[in-house]
Amino acid sequence: MKFTREVKTGILAVSAIALLIFGYSFLKGKNLLENDRTFYAIYDNVEGLIPSSPVTINGLVVGKVVSIDFANSQGSLVVEFNVDSEFEFSRNSLAKVYGGGLIGGKSLAIIPKYEKGLEAKDQDTLPGR
């Protein structure tokens, strides 16, 4: 089976575009092949938390902060963060901002509560503290 020059050029162009999209997403810190869940928490003060700060459960890093935006005109802040899919906890779990150390800056800790029937799903809002 022989391919013409046009078919070879088309395959090369499609491959280059796919590699460009994947590489750009990878450099932004988002893996397209990873399966993670997105959660939100609302705070009055995030105390220096920044995007790309780690999210931990019991000290183990399980995700990262994606963005911080204003939730309303009163100045409340909504924090969007990702958590790996393999960690299960309830919707009543707390999302707490804490100091990560002298140099590490602030981090977001999920204080898990394990309640049957109230498992946290993608796009849920956890109570912030």
The first five atom37 places (N, CA, C, CB, O) and aatype in JSON, in Angstrom:
{
  "aatype": [12, 11, 13, 16, 1, 6, 19, 11, 16, 7, 9, 10, 0, 19, 15, 0, 9, 0, 10, 10, 9, 13, 7, 18, 15, 13, 10, 11, 7, 11, 2, 10, 10, 6, 2, 3, 1, 16, 13, 18, 0, 9, 18, 3, 2, 19, 6, 7, 10, 9, 14, 15, 15, 14, 19, 16, 9, 2, 7, 10, 19, 19, 7, 11, 19, 19, 15, 9, 3, 13, 0, 2, 15, 5, 7, 15, 10, 19, 19, 6, 13, 2, 19, 3, 15, 6, 13, 6, 13, 15, 1, 2, 15, 10, 0, 11, 19, 18, 7, 7, 7, 10, 9, 7, 7, 11, 15, 10, 0, 9, 9, 14, 11, 18, 6, 11, 7, 10, 6, 0, 11, 3, 5, 3, 16, 10, 14, 7, 1],
  "atom_mask": [
    [1, 1, 1, 1, 1],
    [1, 1, 1, 1, 1],
    [1, 1, 1, 1, 1],
    [1, 1, 1, 1, 1],
    [1, 1, 1, 1, 1],
    [1, 1, 1, 1, 1],
    [1, 1, 1, 1, 1],
    [1, 1, 1, 1, 1],
    [1, 1, 1, 1, 1],
    [1, 1, 1, 0, 1],
    [1, 1, 1, 1, 1],
    [1, 1, 1, 1, 1],
    [1, 1, 1, 1, 1],
    [1, 1, 1, 1, 1],
    [1, 1, 1, 1, 1],
    [1, 1, 1, 1, 1],
    [1, 1, 1, 1, 1],
    [1, 1, 1, 1, 1],
    [1, 1, 1, 1, 1],
    [1, 1, 1, 1, 1],
    [1, 1, 1, 1, 1],
    [1, 1, 1, 1, 1],
    [1, 1, 1, 0, 1],
    [1, 1, 1, 1, 1],
    [1, 1, 1, 1, 1],
    [1, 1, 1, 1, 1],
    [1, 1, 1, 1, 1],
    [1, 1, 1, 1, 1],
    [1, 1, 1, 0, 1],
    [1, 1, 1, 1, 1],
    [1, 1, 1, 1, 1],
    [1, 1, 1, 1, 1],
    [1, 1, 1, 1, 1],
    [1, 1, 1, 1, 1],
    [1, 1, 1, 1, 1],
    [1, 1, 1, 1, 1],
    [1, 1, 1, 1, 1],
    [1, 1, 1, 1, 1],
    [1, 1, 1, 1, 1],
    [1, 1, 1, 1, 1],
    [1, 1, 1, 1, 1],
    [1, 1, 1, 1, 1],
    [1, 1, 1, 1, 1],
    [1, 1, 1, 1, 1],
    [1, 1, 1, 1, 1],
    [1, 1, 1, 1, 1],
    [1, 1, 1, 1, 1],
    [1, 1, 1, 0, 1],
    [1, 1, 1, 1, 1],
    [1, 1, 1, 1, 1],
    [1, 1, 1, 1, 1],
    [1, 1, 1, 1, 1],
    [1, 1, 1, 1, 1],
    [1, 1, 1, 1, 1],
    [1, 1, 1, 1, 1],
    [1, 1, 1, 1, 1],
    [1, 1, 1, 1, 1],
    [1, 1, 1, 1, 1],
    [1, 1, 1, 0, 1],
    [1, 1, 1, 1, 1],
    [1, 1, 1, 1, 1],
    [1, 1, 1, 1, 1],
    [1, 1, 1, 0, 1],
    [1, 1, 1, 1, 1],
    [1, 1, 1, 1, 1],
    [1, 1, 1, 1, 1],
    [1, 1, 1, 1, 1],
    [1, 1, 1, 1, 1],
    [1, 1, 1, 1, 1],
    [1, 1, 1, 1, 1],
    [1, 1, 1, 1, 1],
    [1, 1, 1, 1, 1],
    [1, 1, 1, 1, 1],
    [1, 1, 1, 1, 1],
    [1, 1, 1, 0, 1],
    [1, 1, 1, 1, 1],
    [1, 1, 1, 1, 1],
    [1, 1, 1, 1, 1],
    [1, 1, 1, 1, 1],
    [1, 1, 1, 1, 1],
    [1, 1, 1, 1, 1],
    [1, 1, 1, 1, 1],
    [1, 1, 1, 1, 1],
    [1, 1, 1, 1, 1],
    [1, 1, 1, 1, 1],
    [1, 1, 1, 1, 1],
    [1, 1, 1, 1, 1],
    [1, 1, 1, 1, 1],
    [1, 1, 1, 1, 1],
    [1, 1, 1, 1, 1],
    [1, 1, 1, 1, 1],
    [1, 1, 1, 1, 1],
    [1, 1, 1, 1, 1],
    [1, 1, 1, 1, 1],
    [1, 1, 1, 1, 1],
    [1, 1, 1, 1, 1],
    [1, 1, 1, 1, 1],
    [1, 1, 1, 1, 1],
    [1, 1, 1, 0, 1],
    [1, 1, 1, 0, 1],
    [1, 1, 1, 0, 1],
    [1, 1, 1, 1, 1],
    [1, 1, 1, 1, 1],
    [1, 1, 1, 0, 1],
    [1, 1, 1, 0, 1],
    [1, 1, 1, 1, 1],
    [1, 1, 1, 1, 1],
    [1, 1, 1, 1, 1],
    [1, 1, 1, 1, 1],
    [1, 1, 1, 1, 1],
    [1, 1, 1, 1, 1],
    [1, 1, 1, 1, 1],
    [1, 1, 1, 1, 1],
    [1, 1, 1, 1, 1],
    [1, 1, 1, 1, 1],
    [1, 1, 1, 1, 1],
    [1, 1, 1, 0, 1],
    [1, 1, 1, 1, 1],
    [1, 1, 1, 1, 1],
    [1, 1, 1, 1, 1],
    [1, 1, 1, 1, 1],
    [1, 1, 1, 1, 1],
    [1, 1, 1, 1, 1],
    [1, 1, 1, 1, 1],
    [1, 1, 1, 1, 1],
    [1, 1, 1, 1, 1],
    [1, 1, 1, 1, 1],
    [1, 1, 1, 0, 1],
    [1, 1, 1, 1, 1]
  ],
  "atom_positions": [
    [[0.84, -1.17, 0.0], [0.0, 0.0, 0.0], [0.89, 1.24, 0.0], [-0.96, -0.01, 1.22], [1.77, 1.4, 0.85]],
    [[0.65, 2.08, -0.95], [1.47, 3.27, -1.12], [0.64, 4.51, -0.81], [2.05, 3.34, -2.54], [-0.47, 4.67, -1.3]],
    [[1.22, 5.4, 0.03], [0.57, 6.65, 0.38], [1.12, 7.76, -0.5], [0.76, 6.99, 1.89], [2.32, 7.8, -0.81]],
    [[0.24, 8.65, -0.89], [0.69, 9.79, -1.68], [1.31, 10.85, -0.77], [-0.48, 10.4, -2.49], [1.19, 10.78, 0.45]],
    [[1.97, 11.79, -1.36], [2.61, 12.86, -0.59], [1.58, 13.65, 0.21], [3.38, 13.8, -1.51], [1.87, 14.06, 1.34]],
    [[0.4, 13.88, -0.34], [-0.63, 14.66, 0.34], [-1.11, 13.95, 1.61], [-1.81, 14.91, -0.6], [-1.33, 14.59, 2.64]],
    [[-1.27, 12.62, 1.54], [-1.71, 11.85, 2.71], [-0.64, 11.88, 3.79], [-2.04, 10.39, 2.32], [-0.96, 12.07, 4.96]],
    [[0.61, 11.71, 3.41], [1.7, 11.76, 4.39], [1.79, 13.14, 5.04], [3.04, 11.42, 3.71], [1.98, 13.24, 6.25]],
    [[1.64, 14.2, 4.26], [1.67, 15.56, 4.8], [0.49, 15.8, 5.74], [1.66, 16.58, 3.66], [0.66, 16.44, 6.77]],
    [[-0.68, 15.3, 5.39], [-1.87, 15.44, 6.25], [-1.69, 14.73, 7.58], [0.0, 0.0, 0.0], [-2.03, 15.28, 8.63]],
    [[-1.15, 13.5, 7.55], [-0.9, 12.75, 8.79], [0.12, 13.48, 9.66], [-0.41, 11.32, 8.46], [-0.04, 13.55, 10.88]],
    [[1.16, 14.01, 9.04], [2.17, 14.76, 9.78], [1.59, 16.03, 10.41], [3.34, 15.13, 8.86], [1.91, 16.35, 11.55]],
    [[0.74, 16.74, 9.67], [0.13, 17.97, 10.2], [-0.8, 17.68, 11.38], [-0.64, 18.7, 9.09], [-0.76, 18.39, 12.38]],
    [[-1.63, 16.65, 11.27], [-2.54, 16.29, 12.36], [-1.75, 15.86, 13.59], [-3.49, 15.16, 11.92], [-2.1, 16.23, 14.71]],
    [[-0.69, 15.08, 13.39], [0.16, 14.66, 14.51], [0.83, 15.86, 15.19], [1.23, 13.68, 14.03], [0.89, 15.92, 16.41]],
    [[1.31, 16.81, 14.39], [1.97, 17.99, 14.95], [0.99, 18.84, 15.76], [2.59, 18.83, 13.83], [1.35, 19.35, 16.82]],
    [[-0.24, 19.0, 15.28], [-1.24, 19.77, 16.0], [-1.61, 19.09, 17.31], [-2.49, 19.97, 15.14], [-1.72, 19.75, 18.34]],
    [[-1.8, 17.76, 17.29], [-2.12, 17.02, 18.52], [-0.98, 17.13, 19.53], [-2.41, 15.55, 18.19], [-1.23, 17.31, 20.72]],
    [[0.26, 17.01, 19.07], [1.41, 17.13, 19.96], [1.51, 18.54, 20.53], [2.69, 16.77, 19.21], [1.88, 18.7, 21.7]],
    [[1.2, 19.56, 19.75], [1.23, 20.94, 20.21], [0.19, 21.17, 21.31], [0.99, 21.89, 19.05], [0.49, 21.8, 22.32]],
    [[-1.03, 20.67, 21.11], [-2.09, 20.82, 22.12], [-1.71, 20.1, 23.41], [-3.43, 20.28, 21.58], [-1.85, 20.66, 24.5]],
    [[-1.23, 18.87, 23.3], [-0.84, 18.1, 24.49], [0.33, 18.77, 25.21], [-0.48, 16.65, 24.1], [0.32, 18.86, 26.43]],
    [[1.32, 19.24, 24.46], [2.49, 19.88, 25.07], [2.13, 21.18, 25.76], [0.0, 0.0, 0.0], [2.64, 21.46, 26.84]],
    [[1.27, 21.99, 25.15], [0.84, 23.24, 25.76], [0.1, 22.98, 27.07], [-0.04, 24.04, 24.79], [0.33, 23.67, 28.06]],
    [[-0.8, 22.0, 27.06], [-1.53, 21.65, 28.28], [-0.58, 21.13, 29.35], [-2.62, 20.61, 27.99], [-0.74, 21.45, 30.53]],
    [[0.39, 20.34, 28.96], [1.37, 19.81, 29.9], [2.18, 20.93, 30.54], [2.29, 18.81, 29.2], [2.43, 20.9, 31.74]],
    [[2.6, 21.91, 29.74], [3.38, 23.03, 30.27], [2.55, 23.91, 31.2], [3.93, 23.87, 29.14], [3.1, 24.54, 32.1]],
    [[1.24, 23.96, 31.0], [0.37, 24.71, 31.9], [0.13, 23.94, 33.19], [-0.96, 25.01, 31.22], [-0.46, 24.49, 34.13]],
    [[0.57, 22.69, 33.27], [0.4, 21.9, 34.49], [-0.84, 21.04, 34.5], [0.0, 0.0, 0.0], [-1.2, 20.51, 35.55]],
    [[-1.49, 20.88, 33.37], [-2.69, 20.06, 33.31], [-2.45, 18.91, 32.36], [-3.91, 20.9, 32.86], [-2.15, 19.11, 31.18]],
    [[-2.58, 17.7, 32.87], [-2.38, 16.51, 32.06], [-3.73, 16.1, 31.47], [-1.76, 15.34, 32.89], [-4.68, 15.86, 32.22]],
    [[-3.82, 16.02, 30.16], [-5.08, 15.66, 29.51], [-5.47, 14.2, 29.74], [-4.99, 15.92, 28.03], [-6.64, 13.85, 29.6]],
    [[-4.51, 13.36, 30.09], [-4.79, 11.94, 30.28], [-5.16, 11.59, 31.72], [-3.6, 11.13, 29.86], [-5.57, 10.47, 31.99]],
    [[-5.02, 12.54, 32.64], [-5.31, 12.3, 34.04], [-6.8, 12.42, 34.31], [-4.53, 13.27, 34.92], [-7.48, 13.26, 33.72]],
    [[-7.3, 11.58, 35.2], [-8.71, 11.61, 35.55], [-8.82, 12.15, 36.97], [-9.36, 10.19, 35.42], [-8.61, 11.41, 37.93]],
    [[-9.16, 13.43, 37.11], [-9.29, 14.01, 38.43], [-10.63, 14.73, 38.54], [-8.13, 14.97, 38.73], [-11.31, 14.97, 37.54]],
    [[-10.99, 15.06, 39.78], [-12.26, 15.74, 40.04], [-11.99, 17.18, 40.46], [-13.08, 14.99, 41.14], [-10.96, 17.47, 41.07]],
    [[-12.92, 18.06, 40.13], [-12.81, 19.47, 40.47], [-13.79, 19.8, 41.59], [-13.06, 20.37, 39.23], [-14.96, 19.41, 41.54]],
    [[-13.3, 20.51, 42.6], [-14.13, 20.94, 43.72], [-13.96, 22.43, 43.92], [-13.76, 20.18, 45.01], [-13.03, 23.05, 43.38]],
    [[-14.86, 23.01, 44.69], [-14.84, 24.43, 44.99], [-14.98, 24.62, 46.5], [-15.96, 25.19, 44.23], [-15.57, 23.79, 47.19]],
    [[-14.44, 25.72, 47.01], [-14.62, 26.13, 48.41], [-14.7, 27.64, 48.43], [-13.46, 25.59, 49.32], [-14.04, 28.32, 47.65]],
    [[-15.51, 28.18, 49.35], [-15.71, 29.62, 49.45], [-15.12, 30.12, 50.76], [-17.21, 29.99, 49.34], [-15.37, 29.55, 51.82]],
    [[-14.33, 31.21, 50.66], [-13.65, 31.77, 51.83], [-13.85, 33.28, 51.86], [-12.14, 31.42, 51.8], [-14.13, 33.91, 50.84]],
    [[-13.69, 33.86, 53.07], [-13.64, 35.31, 53.21], [-12.22, 35.81, 52.98], [-14.14, 35.75, 54.61], [-12.02, 36.92, 52.48]],
    [[-11.21, 34.98, 53.34], [-9.81, 35.36, 53.22], [-9.01, 34.09, 52.93], [-9.29, 36.08, 54.52], [-9.11, 33.12, 53.68]],
    [[-8.23, 34.08, 51.86], [-7.44, 32.9, 51.52], [-6.03, 32.95, 52.07], [-7.39, 32.73, 50.02], [-5.26, 32.01, 51.9]],
    [[-5.66, 34.05, 52.75], [-4.41, 34.16, 53.5], [-3.16, 33.86, 52.68], [-4.46, 33.24, 54.67], [-2.22, 33.26, 53.22]],
    [[-3.1, 34.25, 51.43], [-1.9, 34.06, 50.63], [-1.87, 32.77, 49.82], [0.0, 0.0, 0.0], [-0.84, 32.44, 49.25]],
    [[-2.97, 32.05, 49.75], [-3.05, 30.86, 48.91], [-2.98, 31.29, 47.45], [-4.37, 30.06, 49.2], [-3.6, 32.29, 47.07]],
    [[-2.24, 30.57, 46.63], [-2.08, 30.93, 45.23], [-2.41, 29.72, 44.35], [-0.64, 31.43, 44.95], [-2.38, 28.59, 44.81]],
    [[-2.73, 29.97, 43.06], [-2.92, 28.84, 42.14], [-1.65, 28.0, 42.08], [-3.29, 29.35, 40.73], [-0.54, 28.52, 42.17]],
    [[-1.81, 26.73, 41.93], [-0.78, 25.68, 41.9], [-0.29, 25.3, 43.29], [0.39, 26.13, 41.06], [0.66, 24.53, 43.41]],
    [[-0.92, 25.83, 44.36], [-0.6, 25.37, 45.71], [-1.08, 23.93, 45.87], [-1.25, 26.3, 46.79], [-2.08, 23.55, 45.25]],
    [[-0.39, 23.13, 46.68], [-0.81, 21.74, 46.83], [-2.08, 21.58, 47.65], [0.31, 20.94, 47.46], [-2.37, 22.38, 48.54]],
    [[-2.84, 20.54, 47.33], [-4.01, 20.13, 48.1], [-3.64, 18.81, 48.75], [-5.31, 20.01, 47.19], [-3.18, 17.89, 48.08]],
    [[-3.85, 18.7, 50.07], [-3.44, 17.5, 50.8], [-4.62, 16.88, 51.54], [-2.31, 17.82, 51.78], [-5.57, 17.56, 51.91]],
    [[-4.52, 15.57, 51.74], [-5.4, 14.83, 52.63], [-4.5, 14.06, 53.57], [-6.39, 13.87, 51.84], [-3.71, 13.22, 53.13]],
    [[-4.59, 14.35, 54.86], [-3.74, 13.73, 55.88], [-2.25, 13.87, 55.56], [-4.1, 12.26, 56.02], [-1.47, 12.96, 55.84]],
    [[-1.86, 14.98, 54.98], [-0.46, 15.26, 54.67], [0.02, 14.75, 53.32], [0.0, 0.0, 0.0], [1.13, 15.09, 52.9]],
    [[-0.78, 13.95, 52.62], [-0.41, 13.42, 51.31], [-0.94, 14.35, 50.23], [-0.96, 11.97, 51.11], [-2.12, 14.69, 50.22]],
    [[-0.07, 14.76, 49.31], [-0.49, 15.65, 48.22], [-1.35, 14.86, 47.24], [0.75, 16.27, 47.49], [-0.91, 13.87, 46.67]],
    [[-2.61, 15.33, 47.06], [-3.56, 14.63, 46.19], [-4.09, 15.51, 45.07], [-4.71, 14.11, 47.01], [-4.93, 15.06, 44.28]],
    [[-3.61, 16.75, 44.98], [-4.1, 17.64, 43.94], [-3.46, 19.0, 44.04], [0.0, 0.0, 0.0], [-2.44, 19.18, 44.7]],
    [[-4.08, 19.97, 43.36], [-3.54, 21.33, 43.4], [-4.66, 22.34, 43.19], [-2.45, 21.52, 42.33], [-5.72, 22.02, 42.65]],
    [[-4.4, 23.57, 43.63], [-5.34, 24.68, 43.45], [-5.24, 25.13, 42.0], [-5.03, 25.86, 44.44], [-4.15, 25.36, 41.48]],
    [[-6.39, 25.27, 41.34], [-6.43, 25.66, 39.94], [-6.59, 27.17, 39.8], [-7.57, 24.95, 39.21], [-5.83, 27.8, 39.05]],
    [[-7.56, 27.75, 40.51], [-7.79, 29.19, 40.38], [-8.46, 29.75, 41.63], [-8.65, 29.5, 39.14], [-9.05, 29.01, 42.42]],
    [[-8.34, 31.07, 41.8], [-8.99, 31.79, 42.9], [-9.65, 33.02, 42.27], [-7.95, 32.19, 44.04], [-8.98, 33.83, 41.63]],
    [[-10.96, 33.15, 42.46], [-11.71, 34.26, 41.88], [-12.7, 34.81, 42.91], [-12.45, 33.8, 40.6], [-12.95, 34.19, 43.94]],
    [[-13.24, 35.98, 42.63], [-14.28, 36.54, 43.48], [-15.59, 35.81, 43.25], [-14.45, 38.05, 43.21], [-15.96, 35.52, 42.11]],
    [[-16.29, 35.51, 44.35], [-17.56, 34.79, 44.25], [-18.73, 35.75, 44.14], [-17.74, 33.87, 45.46], [-19.73, 35.44, 43.48]],
    [[-18.63, 36.91, 44.8], [-19.73, 37.86, 44.77], [-19.18, 39.27, 44.99], [-20.79, 37.52, 45.85], [-17.97, 39.46, 45.07]],
    [[-20.08, 40.25, 45.07], [-19.64, 41.64, 45.22], [-19.24, 41.99, 46.66], [-20.74, 42.58, 44.77], [-18.69, 43.07, 46.89]],
    [[-19.5, 41.11, 47.62], [-19.11, 41.35, 49.01], [-17.65, 40.99, 49.27], [-20.02, 40.56, 49.94], [-17.14, 41.26, 50.36]],
    [[-16.96, 40.39, 48.31], [-15.55, 40.08, 48.46], [-15.25, 38.65, 48.82], [0.0, 0.0, 0.0], [-14.09, 38.31, 49.05]],
    [[-16.25, 37.78, 48.89], [-15.97, 36.37, 49.14], [-15.19, 35.79, 47.97], [-17.29, 35.57, 49.37], [-15.36, 36.21, 46.82]],
    [[-14.33, 34.83, 48.26], [-13.48, 34.23, 47.24], [-13.85, 32.78, 47.04], [-12.0, 34.36, 47.61], [-14.11, 32.05, 48.01]],
    [[-13.87, 32.35, 45.79], [-14.11, 30.94, 45.48], [-12.8, 30.34, 44.98], [-15.27, 30.78, 44.42], [-12.16, 30.88, 44.07]],
    [[-12.42, 29.22, 45.58], [-11.19, 28.53, 45.23], [-11.56, 27.26, 44.47], [-10.33, 28.2, 46.5], [-12.32, 26.44, 44.98]],
    [[-11.03, 27.11, 43.28], [-11.24, 25.9, 42.48], [-9.99, 25.03, 42.61], [-11.53, 26.25, 40.97], [-8.88, 25.51, 42.41]],
    [[-10.18, 23.75, 42.95], [-9.04, 22.85, 43.1], [-9.38, 21.46, 42.59], [-8.61, 22.77, 44.57], [-10.54, 21.05, 42.57]],
    [[-8.34, 20.75, 42.17], [-8.48, 19.39, 41.64], [-7.97, 18.39, 42.66], [-7.72, 19.23, 40.31], [-7.02, 18.66, 43.4]],
    [[-8.62, 17.22, 42.69], [-8.23, 16.11, 43.56], [-8.23, 14.85, 42.72], [-9.18, 15.98, 44.81], [-9.13, 14.65, 41.9]],
    [[-7.23, 13.99, 42.91], [-7.19, 12.72, 42.2], [-8.45, 11.91, 42.46], [-5.95, 11.91, 42.62], [-9.02, 11.99, 43.55]],
    [[-8.9, 11.16, 41.5], [-10.16, 10.43, 41.58], [-10.17, 9.3, 42.6], [-10.5, 9.89, 40.24], [-11.24, 8.9, 43.06]],
    [[-9.02, 8.78, 42.96], [-9.01, 7.61, 43.83], [-9.29, 7.91, 45.29], [-7.69, 6.93, 43.72], [-9.46, 6.98, 46.08]],
    [[-9.34, 9.18, 45.7], [-9.59, 9.55, 47.09], [-11.06, 9.87, 47.28], [-8.71, 10.75, 47.5], [-11.58, 10.79, 46.66]],
    [[-11.72, 9.11, 48.14], [-13.15, 9.29, 48.41], [-13.34, 9.95, 49.77], [-13.89, 7.93, 48.35], [-12.69, 9.58, 50.75]],
    [[-14.25, 10.93, 49.83], [-14.62, 11.59, 51.07], [-16.01, 12.17, 50.86], [-13.59, 12.7, 51.47], [-16.52, 12.17, 49.74]],
    [[-16.63, 12.67, 51.93], [-18.0, 13.15, 51.81], [-18.05, 14.63, 51.47], [-18.76, 12.9, 53.1], [-17.04, 15.33, 51.52]],
    [[-19.25, 15.09, 51.12], [-19.47, 16.51, 50.81], [-19.3, 17.39, 52.03], [-20.85, 16.7, 50.23], [-19.1, 18.6, 51.88]],
    [[-19.37, 16.83, 53.22], [-19.24, 17.59, 54.46], [-17.79, 17.72, 54.92], [-20.07, 16.95, 55.55], [-17.54, 18.27, 55.99]],
    [[-16.84, 17.23, 54.15], [-15.42, 17.37, 54.49], [-15.04, 18.84, 54.41], [-14.54, 16.51, 53.54], [-15.56, 19.59, 53.58]],
    [[-14.11, 19.26, 55.28], [-13.69, 20.66, 55.31], [-12.49, 20.9, 54.41], [-13.37, 21.1, 56.73], [-11.6, 20.04, 54.32]],
    [[-12.45, 22.04, 53.75], [-11.29, 22.47, 52.98], [-10.66, 23.63, 53.75], [-11.69, 22.89, 51.49], [-11.21, 24.72, 53.79]],
    [[-9.5, 23.38, 54.35], [-8.88, 24.34, 55.26], [-7.57, 24.87, 54.68], [-8.62, 23.69, 56.62], [-6.75, 24.1, 54.19]],
    [[-7.4, 26.19, 54.73], [-6.15, 26.83, 54.31], [-5.2, 26.78, 55.5], [-6.39, 28.3, 53.8], [-5.56, 27.19, 56.6]],
    [[-3.98, 26.29, 55.27], [-3.0, 26.23, 56.36], [-1.62, 26.6, 55.82], [-2.97, 24.83, 57.01], [-1.38, 26.57, 54.61]],
    [[-0.72, 26.95, 56.74], [0.64, 27.3, 56.37], [1.44, 26.06, 56.07], [0.0, 0.0, 0.0], [1.52, 25.16, 56.91]],
    [[2.02, 26.0, 54.89], [2.78, 24.82, 54.48], [4.18, 24.75, 55.06], [0.0, 0.0, 0.0], [4.84, 23.72, 54.93]],
    [[4.66, 25.79, 55.67], [6.01, 25.81, 56.22], [6.63, 27.18, 56.07], [0.0, 0.0, 0.0], [5.97, 28.12, 55.63]],
    [[7.9, 27.3, 56.44], [8.58, 28.59, 56.37], [8.74, 29.08, 54.94], [9.93, 28.5, 57.04], [8.53, 30.26, 54.67]],
    [[9.1, 28.2, 54.05], [9.33, 28.6, 52.67], [8.19, 28.15, 51.76], [10.65, 28.03, 52.17], [7.97, 28.75, 50.71]],
    [[7.47, 27.12, 52.14], [6.49, 26.49, 51.27], [5.26, 27.29, 50.96], [0.0, 0.0, 0.0], [4.57, 26.97, 50.0]],
    [[4.94, 28.33, 51.73], [3.74, 29.1, 51.47], [2.51, 28.4, 52.01], [0.0, 0.0, 0.0], [2.62, 27.51, 52.85]],
    [[1.34, 28.79, 51.54], [0.08, 28.25, 52.01], [-0.33, 27.03, 51.19], [-1.02, 29.31, 51.96], [0.04, 26.9, 50.02]],
    [[-1.1, 26.15, 51.82], [-1.62, 24.96, 51.18], [-3.08, 24.8, 51.54], [-0.81, 23.7, 51.58], [-3.59, 25.5, 52.42]],
    [[-3.74, 23.9, 50.86], [-5.15, 23.61, 51.13], [-5.24, 22.17, 51.61], [-6.04, 23.85, 49.86], [-4.82, 21.25, 50.91]],
    [[-5.79, 21.98, 52.8], [-5.93, 20.64, 53.35], [-7.4, 20.26, 53.36], [-5.34, 20.56, 54.78], [-8.25, 21.05, 53.76]],
    [[-7.69, 19.05, 52.93], [-9.04, 18.52, 53.03], [-9.07, 17.67, 54.29], [-9.45, 17.69, 51.75], [-8.33, 16.69, 54.41]],
    [[-9.93, 18.05, 55.22], [-10.11, 17.27, 56.44], [-11.3, 16.35, 56.16], [-10.35, 18.19, 57.72], [-12.45, 16.78, 56.23]],
    [[-11.01, 15.08, 55.85], [-12.07, 14.21, 55.35], [-13.04, 13.75, 56.43], [-11.46, 13.01, 54.68], [-12.67, 13.51, 57.58]],
    [[-14.28, 13.64, 56.01], [-15.32, 12.99, 56.8], [-15.87, 11.89, 55.9], [-16.46, 14.02, 57.28], [-16.17, 12.14, 54.73]],
    [[-15.99, 10.72, 56.43], [-16.45, 9.58, 55.64], [-17.87, 9.24, 56.06], [-15.5, 8.35, 55.82], [-18.09, 8.6, 57.1]],
    [[-18.83, 9.66, 55.25], [-20.24, 9.41, 55.53], [-20.86, 8.68, 54.36], [-20.99, 10.73, 55.81], [-20.69, 9.07, 53.2]],
    [[-21.57, 7.62, 54.65], [-22.23, 6.83, 53.6], [-23.33, 7.65, 52.93], [-22.83, 5.53, 54.19], [-24.09, 8.35, 53.6]],
    [[-23.4, 7.57, 51.62], [-24.45, 8.22, 50.86], [-24.18, 9.69, 50.55], [0.0, 0.0, 0.0], [-24.94, 10.29, 49.78]],
    [[-23.14, 10.28, 51.11], [-22.84, 11.69, 50.87], [-21.48, 11.86, 50.2], [-22.87, 12.47, 52.16], [-20.8, 12.86, 50.44]],
    [[-21.08, 10.92, 49.35], [-19.77, 11.0, 48.7], [-19.68, 12.27, 47.85], [-19.51, 9.75, 47.84], [-20.63, 12.63, 47.16]],
    [[-18.54, 12.92, 47.9], [-18.31, 14.14, 47.12], [-18.16, 13.75, 45.65], [-17.06, 14.91, 47.62], [-17.43, 12.82, 45.3]],
    [[-18.86, 14.48, 44.81], [-18.81, 14.25, 43.37], [-18.13, 15.44, 42.69], [-20.23, 14.03, 42.79], [-17.93, 16.49, 43.3]],
    [[-17.78, 15.26, 41.44], [-17.16, 16.31, 40.65], [-18.04, 17.56, 40.66], [-16.91, 15.82, 39.2], [-19.26, 17.46, 40.55]],
    [[-17.42, 18.74, 40.79], [-18.08, 20.06, 40.79], [-18.81, 20.39, 42.09], [-19.05, 20.13, 39.64], [-19.56, 21.36, 42.11]],
    [[-18.65, 19.62, 43.18], [-19.27, 19.94, 44.46], [-18.52, 21.09, 45.14], [-19.29, 18.69, 45.37], [-17.35, 21.33, 44.86]],
    [[-19.22, 21.78, 46.04], [-18.63, 22.84, 46.85], [-18.46, 22.32, 48.27], [-19.49, 24.13, 46.82], [-19.44, 21.94, 48.91]],
    [[-17.22, 22.32, 48.76], [-16.94, 21.88, 50.12], [-16.95, 23.08, 51.05], [-15.58, 21.13, 50.19], [-16.6, 24.19, 50.64]],
    [[-17.35, 22.89, 52.31], [-17.28, 24.01, 53.26], [-15.83, 24.43, 53.52], [-17.96, 23.65, 54.59], [-14.98, 23.58, 53.77]],
    [[-15.55, 25.71, 53.45], [-14.2, 26.22, 53.66], [-14.02, 26.75, 55.08], [0.0, 0.0, 0.0], [-14.96, 27.2, 55.72]],
    [[-12.77, 26.67, 55.55], [-12.46, 27.17, 56.89], [-11.08, 27.77, 56.87], [-12.56, 26.06, 57.96], [-10.61, 28.26, 57.89]]
  ]
}
